[in-house]
Amino acid sequence: MVARAARATDLADLDGAVSDCFACPRLVSWREEVARTRRAAFRDQHYWGRPVPGLGPADARIAILGLAPAAHGGNRTGRIFTGDRSGDVLFAALHRAGLANQPTSVAADDGLTLRDTRIFAAVRCAPPDNKPTPAERDTCAPWLHRELTLIRPTLRVVVALGAFAWAAWWPALRAVYGVRPTSPRPAFGHGAHWSGTAAPDLLGCYHVSQQNTFTGRLTPEMLDDVFTRAKLLAGVD
Ligand code: SF4
């Protein structure tokens, strides 16, 4: 799997290769079971049921690093943050920021395009209870690291959605950029900002999950602030 990730010469190649990964037995079993059983509301739909690749242009200056696809969102539609409540909140914010051409993301063929932004997850398969294990995160890391390598020439800012994504950044920083963060590693927090000399800036943002957005822990205004800051740091108009 590591070798397959390393062989990917461009994002299309990488997206195709990751979509065919079976490296985590627990997650393979779960993604396929969810795709077989389906949620009642989506009973008439065909679920993707495979790893979910990244989304966005190869010359992105901003990356949004999520946790993992949702069982009935990305695992159903085959596109990251597409078809679930988290995506509703995220894409509405990206549209307000001028980084998405439309405020909704409901299906892989809905015409959505991103500007200057690429979105991907630390773990590419839907996990039970939205909780991948650290071992699964490490197993999936070569896909993340290769994706970062491919967009490295233009990438300036990474927005980590939640503590899990924040934690996934440090091994990537070392593997892709050869940079070690100070010890102890900077703690995750909403609005946290890590800046290195030879690597993209890292911004922390509460995850766009319903747990945060329904409770008011993360508001649209807070998301707008994060993306305004990301655009400024990345030099995006
Ligand atoms: S989580 Fe990542 S490494 Fe594990 S099976 Fe899915 S794509 Fe492969």
Residues whose N, C-alpha, C, O or C-beta is under 5 A from the ligand:
A	BS01	SF4	V18 C21 F22 A23 C24 L27 P51 V123 R124 C125 E136 T139 C140
